[in-house]
């Protein structure tokens, strides 16, 4: 069967017929009005939709590979899982569109309006977003590898856990943006404003930063190994356990750094002191102990002890274990981690998985206990005299008996 022509489409619209799964490959539909219409799973490879009105249209799973959609109106359109590989979307209006898991590899989005759009898990590797409006857009866990983001407007953009490996970002204001756990390895950041941005646990290994303002940015646990920072500002940056060991700093300015564990500005240090603590001046610093218990690992009746600065991640299963942590050591129970009939003494604990112990005291004088939305705890806790710092996300599952310090034996 031959692809539908423009006349066929207009006839179907007039008669109220469906365009779902329609074969529109190579069709010239420029300036056509399809607002609110359903074109889910339609075949539209190579179609011309320049200036077309598709506001609120349902294009779920549609194939628009190499499509020409310059200046198309796609506000609030549903393009989830759509294939837009190599499509031209220059100056297209995609504001508040649903582009979750869409394929936009190599797409041209120059000057496009993506304000408020949801692009979670989308593929935008090698895409061109020069001058695009990304205000309030959600790029969480999106692949933007080798993409170009120059001169974009990005207030309120979310890039948490996004992959920006080898990506170019220049002349962008990302103040207060969320780039937590983002991968920016080998990326180029030029004249980027990251004041107050969250880059906790981000990977910037071998990245090049030129004229980047990181004032008050959260760089805790960020990886900067092999990165080059030129004429950057780090004043007030939170650097607890950030890894700058092999970073090359040229003309970097920092009136002070925030080295406090909680990023609350209670421990100010100089840049030189920070670098010395990493062994880059003065005596080499002692390395933090890092221990990882994988998802397939099972430990039973073990006695574990971790000293100052240790970091322990548990994604496996522990049964009947006793764990002793130094005051600034950390234990993180990942989403797949399960601790049953275990006791943790001291340290700072973060739970995304499960901790189950009601027959005895499960937590003995921890400094901090945080439970995420996915975490589950059924235990008794004995607080230290200074009292434990608690943080419980809404939706977490808790059955916690808190023993006051004055009641401790």
For each residue, the residues with C-beta under 8 A, 3 or more apart:
1: 23
2: 23
3: 23 24 25 26 27 43
4: 8 9 12 22 23 24 27
5: 8 9 27
6: 9 10 27 28 29 32
7: 10 11
8: 4 5 11 12
9: 4 5 6 12 13 19 22 24 27 29 32
10: 6 7 13 14 32
11: 7 8 14 15 17
12: 4 8 9 15 17 18 19 22
13: 9 10 16 17 19 34 37
14: 10 11
15: 11 12
16: 13
17: 11 12 13
18: 12 22 38
19: 9 12 13 22 24 34 37 38 39 42
20: 38 39 40 41 42
21: 40 41 42 43
22: 4 9 12 18 19 39 42 43
23: 1 2 3 4 42 43
24: 3 4 9 19 27 29 39 42 43 44 47
25: 3 43 44 45 46 47
26: 3 45 46 47
27: 3 4 5 6 9 24 44 47 48
28: 6 47 48
29: 6 9 24 32 34 47 48 49 52
30: 48 49 50 51 52
31: 50 51 52 53
32: 6 9 10 29 49 52 53
33: 52 53
34: 13 19 29 37 39 52 53 54 57
35: 53 54 55 56 57 73
36: 55 56 57
37: 13 19 34 54 57 58
38: 18 19 20 57 58
39: 19 20 22 24 34 42 44 57 58 59 62
40: 20 21 58 59 60 61 62
41: 20 21 60 61 62 63
42: 19 20 21 22 23 24 39 59 62 63
43: 3 21 22 23 24 25 62 63
44: 24 25 27 39 47 49 62 63 64 67
45: 25 26 63 64 65 66 67
46: 25 26 65 66 67 68
47: 24 25 26 27 28 29 44 64 67 68
48: 27 28 29 30 67 68
49: 29 30 32 44 52 54 64 67 68 69 72
50: 30 31 68 69 70 71 72
51: 30 31 70 71 72 73
52: 29 30 31 32 33 34 49 69 72 73
53: 31 32 33 34 35 72 73
54: 34 35 37 49 57 59 72 73 74 77
55: 35 36 73 74 75 76 77 93
56: 35 36 75 76 77
57: 34 35 36 37 38 39 54 74 77 78
58: 37 38 39 40 77 78
59: 39 40 42 54 62 64 77 78 79 82
60: 40 41 78 79 80 81 82
61: 40 41 80 81 82
62: 39 40 41 42 43 44 59 79 82 83
63: 41 42 43 44 45 82 83
64: 44 45 47 49 59 67 69 82 83 84 87
65: 45 46 83 84 85 86 87
66: 45 46 85 86 87
67: 44 45 46 47 48 49 64 84 87 88
68: 46 47 48 49 50 87 88
69: 49 50 52 64 72 74 87 88 89 92
70: 50 51 88 89 90 91 92
71: 50 51 90 91 92 93
72: 49 50 51 52 53 54 69 89 92 93
73: 35 51 52 53 54 55 92 93
74: 54 55 57 69 77 79 92 93 94 97
75: 55 56 93 94 95 96 97
76: 55 56 95 96 97
77: 54 55 56 57 58 59 74 94 97 98
78: 57 58 59 60 97 98
79: 59 60 62 74 82 84 94 97 98 99 102
80: 60 61 98 99 100 101 102
81: 60 61 100 101 102
82: 59 60 61 62 63 64 79 99 102 103
83: 62 63 64 65 102 103
84: 64 65 67 79 87 89 102 103 104 107
85: 65 66 103 104 105 106 107
86: 65 66 105 106 107
87: 64 65 66 67 68 69 84 104 107 108
88: 67 68 69 70 107 108
89: 69 70 72 84 92 94 104 107 108 109 112
90: 70 71 108 109 110 111 112
91: 70 71 110 111 112 113
92: 69 70 71 72 73 74 89 109 112 113
93: 55 71 72 73 74 75 112 113
94: 74 75 77 79 89 97 99 112 113 114 117
95: 75 76 113 114 115 116 117 133
96: 75 76 115 116 117
97: 74 75 76 77 78 79 94 114 117 118
98: 77 78 79 80 117 118
99: 79 80 82 94 102 104 117 118 119 122
100: 80 81 118 119 120 121 122
101: 80 81 120 121 122
102: 79 80 81 82 83 84 99 119 122 123
103: 82 83 84 85 122 123
104: 84 85 87 89 99 107 109 119 122 123 124 127
105: 85 86 123 124 125 126 127
106: 85 86 125 126 127
107: 84 85 86 87 88 89 104 124 127 128
108: 87 88 89 90 127 128
109: 89 90 92 104 112 114 127 128 129 132
110: 90 91 128 129 130 131 132
111: 90 91 130 131 132
112: 89 90 91 92 93 94 109 129 132 133
113: 91 92 93 94 95 132 133
114: 94 95 97 109 117 119 129 132 133 134 137
115: 95 96 133 134 135 136 137
116: 95 96 135 136 137
117: 94 95 96 97 98 99 114 137 138
118: 97 98 99 100 137 138
119: 99 100 102 104 114 122 124 137 138 139 142
120: 100 101 138 139 140 141 142
121: 100 101 140 141 142
122: 99 100 101 102 103 104 119 139 142 143
123: 102 103 104 105 142 143
124: 104 105 107 119 127 129 139 142 143 144 147
125: 105 106 143 144 145 146 147
126: 105 106 145 146 147
127: 104 105 106 107 108 109 124 144 147 148
128: 107 108 109 110 147 148
129: 109 110 112 114 124 132 134 147 148 149 150 152
130: 110 111 148 149 150 151 152
131: 110 111 150 151 152
132: 109 110 111 112 113 114 129 149 152 153
133: 95 112 113 114 115 152 153
134: 114 115 129 137 139 149 152 153 154 157
135: 115 116 153 154 155 156 157
136: 115 116 155 156 157
137: 114 115 116 117 118 119 134 154 157 158
138: 117 118 119 120 158
139: 119 120 122 124 134 142 144 157 158 159 162
140: 120 121 158 159 160 161 162
141: 120 121 160 161 162
142: 119 120 121 122 123 124 139 159 162 163
143: 122 123 124 125 162 163
144: 124 125 127 139 147 149 162 163 164 167
145: 125 126 163 164 165 166 167
146: 125 126 165 166 167
147: 124 125 126 127 128 129 144 164 167 168
148: 127 128 129 130 167 168
149: 129 130 132 134 144 152 154 167 168 169 170 172
150: 129 130 131 168 169 170 171 172
151: 130 131 170 171 172
152: 129 130 131 132 133 134 149 172
153: 132 133 134 135 173
154: 134 135 137 149 157 172 173 174 177
155: 135 136 173 175
156: 135 136 176 177
157: 134 135 136 137 139 154 174 177 178
158: 137 138 139 140 177 178
159: 139 140 142 162 164 177 178 179 182
160: 140 141 178 179 180 181 182 198
161: 140 141 180 181 182
162: 139 140 141 142 143 144 159 179 182 183
163: 142 143 144 145 182 183
164: 144 145 147 159 167 169 182 183 184 187
165: 145 146 183 184 185 186 187
166: 145 146 185 186 187
167: 144 145 146 147 148 149 164 184 187 188
168: 147 148 149 150 187 188 190
169: 149 150 164 172 174 187 188 189 190 192
170: 149 150 151 188 189 190 191 192
171: 150 151 190 191 192
172: 149 150 151 152 154 169 191 192 193
173: 153 154 155 192 193
174: 154 157 169 177 179 192 193 194 197
175: 155 193 194 195 196 197
176: 156 195 196 197 198
177: 154 156 157 158 159 174 194 197 198
178: 157 158 159 160 197 198
179: 159 160 162 174 182 184 194 197 198 199 202
180: 160 161 198 199 200 201 202 218
181: 160 161 200 201 202
182: 159 160 161 162 163 164 179 199 202 203
183: 162 163 164 165 202 203
184: 164 165 167 179 187 189 202 203 204 207
185: 165 166 203 204 205 206 207
186: 165 166 205 206 207
187: 164 165 166 167 168 169 184 204 207 208
188: 167 168 169 170 207 208 210
189: 169 170 184 192 207 208 209 210 212
190: 168 169 170 171 210 211 212
191: 170 171 172 210 211 212
192: 169 170 171 172 173 174 189 209 211 212 213
193: 172 173 174 175 212 213
194: 174 175 177 179 197 199 212 213 214 217
195: 175 176 213 214 215 216 217
196: 175 176 215 216 217
197: 174 175 176 177 178 179 194 214 217 218
198: 160 176 177 178 179 180 217 218
199: 179 180 182 194 202 204 214 217 218 219 222
200: 180 181 218 219 220 221 222 238
201: 180 181 220 221 222
202: 179 180 181 182 183 184 199 219 222 223
203: 182 183 184 185 222 223
204: 184 185 187 199 207 209 222 223 224 227
205: 185 186 223 224 225 226 227
206: 185 186 225 226 227
207: 184 185 186 187 188 189 204 224 227 228
208: 187 188 189 227 228 230
209: 189 192 204 212 214 227 228 229 230 232
210: 188 189 190 191 230 231 232
211: 190 191 192 230 231 232
212: 189 190 191 192 193 194 209 229 232 233
213: 192 193 194 195 232 233
214: 194 195 197 199 209 217 219 232 233 234 237
215: 195 196 233 234 235 236 237
216: 195 196 235 236 237 238
217: 194 195 196 197 198 199 214 234 237 238
218: 180 197 198 199 200 237 238 263
219: 199 200 202 214 222 224 237 238 239 242
220: 200 201 238 239 240 241 242 263
221: 200 201 240 241 242 243
222: 199 200 201 202 203 204 219 242 243
223: 202 203 204 205 242 243
224: 204 205 207 219 227 229 242 243 244 247
225: 205 206 243 244 245 246 247
226: 205 206 246 247
227: 204 205 206 207 208 209 224 244 247 248
228: 207 208 209 247 248 250
229: 209 212 224 232 234 247 248 249 250 252
230: 208 209 210 211 250 251 252
231: 210 211 250 251 252
232: 209 210 211 212 213 214 229 249 252 253
233: 212 213 214 215 252 253 254
234: 214 215 217 229 237 239 252 253 254 257 271
235: 215 216 253 254 255 256 257
236: 215 216 255 256 257 258 265
237: 214 215 216 217 218 219 234 254 257 258
238: 200 216 217 218 219 220 257 258 260 263
239: 219 220 234 242 244 257 258 259 274
240: 220 221 258 259 260 261 263
241: 220 221 288 311
242: 219 220 221 222 223 224 239
243: 221 222 223 224 225 278
244: 224 225 227 239 247 249 274 275 278 280
245: 225 278 279 280
246: 225 226
247: 224 225 226 227 228 229 244
248: 227 228 229
249: 229 232 244 252 271 275
250: 228 229 230 231
251: 230 231
252: 229 230 231 232 233 234 249 271
253: 232 233 234 235
254: 233 234 235 237 257 270 271
255: 235 236
256: 235 236 268 269 270
257: 234 235 236 237 238 239 254 268 269 270 271 274
258: 236 237 238 239 240 263 264 265 267 268
259: 239 240 267 268 269 274
260: 238 240 263 264 265 266 267
261: 240 267 328 348
262: 266
263: 218 220 238 240 258 260
264: 258 260
265: 236 258 260 268
266: 260 262
267: 258 259 260 261
268: 256 257 258 259 265
269: 256 257 259 273 274 277
270: 254 256 257 273 274
271: 234 249 252 254 257 274 275
272: 275 276 281
273: 269 270 276 277
274: 239 244 257 259 269 270 271 277 278
275: 244 249 271 272 278 280 281
276: 272 273 279 280 281 282 285
277: 269 273 274 285
278: 243 244 245 274 275 285
279: 245 276 283 284 285
280: 244 245 275 276
281: 272 275 276
282: 276
283: 279
284: 279
285: 276 277 278 279
286: 309
287:
288: 241 309 310 311
289: 306 307 309 310 311
290: 310 311 312 313
291: 306 310 311 312 313
292: 312 313 315
293: 297 299 312 313 314 315 316 318 337
294: 297 315 316
295: 315 316 334 336
296: 316
297: 293 294 315 316 317
298: 316 317 318 319
299: 293 302 304 316 317 318 319 321
300: 318 319 320 321
301: 319 320 321
302: 299 318 321 322
303: 321 322 324
304: 299 321 322 323 324
305: 323 324 325
306: 289 291 310 312 323 324 325 326 329 331 347
307: 289 310 326 329
308: 326 327 328 329
309: 286 288 289 326 328 329
310: 288 289 290 291 306 307 325 326 329 330
311: 241 288 289 290 291 329 330 332
312: 290 291 292 293 306 323 325 329 330 331 332
313: 290 291 292 293 332 334
314: 293 318 331 332 333 334 337 339 353
315: 292 293 294 295 297 334 335 336 337 353
316: 293 294 295 296 297 298 299 336 337 338
317: 297 298 299 337 338 339 340
318: 293 298 299 300 302 314 321 323 337 338 339 340 342
319: 298 299 300 301 339 340 341 342
320: 300 301 340 341 342
321: 299 300 301 302 303 304 318 339 342 343
322: 302 303 304 342 343 345
323: 304 305 306 312 318 331 342 343 344 345
324: 303 304 305 306 345 346
325: 305 306 310 312 329 330 331 344 345 346 347 348 366
326: 306 307 308 309 310 329 346 347
327: 308 346 347 367
328: 261 308 309 347 348 367
329: 306 307 308 309 310 311 312 325 326 346 347 348
330: 310 311 312 325 347 348 349 350
331: 306 312 314 323 325 344 347 348 349 350
332: 311 312 313 314 349 350 351 352
333: 314 337 338 339 349 350 351 352 353 354 355 375
334: 295 313 314 315 337 352 353
335: 315 352 353 374
336: 295 315 316 353
337: 293 314 315 316 317 318 333 334 352 353 354
338: 316 317 318 333 353 354 356
339: 314 317 318 319 321 333 342 344 353 354 355 356 357
340: 317 318 319 320 354 356 357
341: 319 320 356 357 359
342: 318 319 320 321 322 323 339 355 357 362
343: 321 322 323 357 360 361 362 363 364
344: 323 325 331 339 347 349 362 363 364 366
345: 322 323 324 325 364 365
346: 324 325 326 327 329 364 365 366 367
347: 306 325 326 327 328 329 330 331 344 366 367
348: 261 325 328 329 330 331 366 367 368
349: 330 331 332 333 344 363 366 368 369 370
350: 330 331 332 333 368 370 372
351: 332 333 354 355 369 370 371 372 375 376 377
352: 332 333 334 335 337 372 374 375
353: 314 315 333 334 335 336 337 338 339 374 375 376
354: 333 337 338 339 340 351 375 376 377
355: 333 339 342 351 362 375 376 377 378 379
356: 338 339 340 341 376 377 378 379
357: 339 340 341 342 343 360 362 378 379 380
358: 362 378 379 380 399 401
359: 341
360: 343 357 380
361: 343 364 379 380 381 382 403
362: 342 343 344 355 357 358 379 380 381
363: 343 344 349 366 369 379 380 381 382 388
364: 343 344 345 346 361 382
365: 345 346 382 383 384 388
366: 325 344 346 347 348 349 363 369 381 384 388
367: 327 328 346 347 348 384 386 388 389
368: 348 349 350 388 389 390 391
369: 349 351 363 366 381 388 389 390 391
370: 349 350 351 390 391 392
371: 351 375 376 377 391 392 393 396 398
372: 350 351 352 375 393 396
373: 393 394 395 396
374: 335 352 353 396
375: 333 351 352 353 354 355 371 372 393 396 397
376: 351 353 354 355 356 371 396 397 398
377: 351 354 355 356 371 396 397 398 399 400
378: 355 356 357 358 399 400
379: 355 356 357 358 361 362 363 399 400 401
380: 357 358 360 361 362 363 400 401 402 403
381: 361 362 363 366 369 388 400 401 402 403
382: 361 363 364 365 403 405 408
383: 365 387 388 402 403 404 405 408
384: 365 366 367 387 388 405
385: 405
386: 367
387: 383 384 405
388: 363 365 366 367 368 369 381 383 384
389: 367 368 369
390: 368 369 370
391: 368 369 370 371
392: 370 371 396 398
393: 371 372 373 375 396
394: 373
395: 373
396: 371 372 373 374 375 376 377 392 393
397: 375 376 377
398: 371 376 377 392
399: 358 377 378 379
400: 377 378 379 380 381
401: 358 379 380 381
402: 380 381 383
403: 361 380 381 382 383 407 408
404: 383 407 408
405: 382 383 384 385 387 408
406:
407: 403 404
408: 382 383 403 404 405
409:
